[in-house]
Amino acid sequence: MHVSNLKLYRHPISGHSHRAELMLSILGLDYELINVDLKNGEHKKPQFRKLNMLGQVPVLVDGDTVIADSSAILVYLAKTYDKTGAWLPDAAVELAEIQRFLSIASHQMVKGLVTARAIKLLGKDLDYTAAINESISLLNLLDEYLNGREWMVGEQHTIADIALYTYTKLAPEAGVKMDIYSNIRHWLGNVESINGFISMNAKK
Ligand SMILES: N[C@@H](CCC(=O)N[C@@H](CS)C(=O)NCC(=O)O)C(=O)O
């Protein structure tokens, strides 16, 4: 295992945090998880805002380097620790395609599955019907897109798969049944078969 000084500030039920942890684990990196007490507002205190001005998890600290935001962490880890270059290829078209899925993970997925799950799990006072409609619309599109594909971009896994995995897997917690999405379920299985895959909260 690669010896490093990687610390991931996260929350156990945060899917965004799991995206980052998944990449750390798949790359075979040694990392420490630091829980941030979101319930008591630790993430909005000045000390944590020094790490992320937005006051959100996840944040990755690698020695003197601080990276906030799950997509940014995926990019950083791939560029720094993936010697094969497969997780974030340099070719312009592939890079653009990957960015497109990172945007979907941060926009449509947040408006839909992330919000619906937050309403269900945390009782957030938001519009559940709107979030479910957004979730279904994205899942329908992704299921059609994944017909005949193994991965989101190209012929092998990239950080696009990691960015989209966690909240798709957690869709049942958002109140969405996944039975009809056979292409998505096949793709979830592909991600789960990657060497080093780790489920949410599997690390003690
Ligand atoms: N764009 C950010 C979103 C991160 C995010 O929404 N984190 C949530 C936990 S899953 C959080 O820290 N929420 C607390 C808050 O926003 O006050 C990312 O991809 O990391």
The ligand as an SDF file (V2000), in Angstrom:
LIG
                    3D

 20 19  0  0  0  0  0  0  0  0999 V2000
  -20.1710   20.1650   -4.6010 N   0  0  0  0  0  0  0  0  0  0  0  0
  -19.8200   19.5850   -3.3350 C   0  0  0  0  0  0  0  0  0  0  0  0
  -21.0640   19.2960   -2.5180 C   0  0  0  0  0  0  0  0  0  0  0  0
  -20.7210   18.7760   -1.1320 C   0  0  0  0  0  0  0  0  0  0  0  0
  -21.9280   18.6770   -0.2210 C   0  0  0  0  0  0  0  0  0  0  0  0
  -23.0720   18.9830   -0.5980 O   0  0  0  0  0  0  0  0  0  0  0  0
  -21.6560   18.2400    1.0010 N   0  0  0  0  0  0  0  0  0  0  0  0
  -22.6950   18.1280    1.9970 C   0  0  0  0  0  0  0  0  0  0  0  0
  -22.6750   16.7350    2.6380 C   0  0  0  0  0  0  0  0  0  0  0  0
  -23.0620   15.4940    1.4400 S   0  0  0  0  0  0  0  0  0  0  0  0
  -22.4410   19.1320    3.1010 C   0  0  0  0  0  0  0  0  0  0  0  0
  -21.3090   19.3130    3.5310 O   0  0  0  0  0  0  0  0  0  0  0  0
  -23.5120   19.7760    3.5500 N   0  0  0  0  0  0  0  0  0  0  0  0
  -23.4490   20.7370    4.5850 C   0  0  0  0  0  0  0  0  0  0  0  0
  -23.8120   22.1090    4.1040 C   0  0  0  0  0  0  0  0  0  0  0  0
  -23.8540   22.3500    2.8930 O   0  0  0  0  0  0  0  0  0  0  0  0
  -24.0520   22.9300    4.9710 O   0  0  0  0  0  0  0  0  0  0  0  0
  -19.0000   18.3200   -3.5750 C   0  0  0  0  0  0  0  0  0  0  0  0
  -19.1190   17.7150   -4.6500 O   0  0  0  0  0  0  0  0  0  0  0  0
  -18.2070   17.9410   -2.7030 O   0  0  0  0  0  0  0  0  0  0  0  0
  1  2  1  0
  2  3  1  0
  2 18  1  0
  3  4  1  0
  4  5  1  0
  5  6  2  0
  5  7  1  0
  7  8  1  0
  8  9  1  0
  8 11  1  0
  9 10  1  0
 11 12  2  0
 11 13  1  0
 13 14  1  0
 14 15  1  0
 15 16  2  0
 15 17  1  0
 18 19  2  0
 18 20  1  0
M  END
$$$$
